Amino acid sequence: MVQARKQPKTAPRGLVNLRMAQEDRNVIDRAAKAAGKTRTEFMVEASRRAAHETLLDTNLLIVDEKTFDRFRSLFDAPAKPNARLHKLMNMKAPWDRT
């Protein structure tokens, strides 16, 4: 008797419909092909990345006045000299390197 293989369980998926210009779709398809991905894989990955960036840029931290004053004093204080900072500040910019 042949046993049927069990399919791995995946999280339920939803459907998202998008309207876009054919030119946008063509660019996305070309990029997906270049990345070796399906259009769906490419769009989900790109959307997820953009969403994470947006959320990281919009996080709000609420602290009491004492904590904020401490943060501000640390933030505004000049950097203390150390070997890594010295090396960084004396490093040539990539465009100035020969």
Long-range contacts (C-beta under 8 A, 24 or more apart in sequence): none
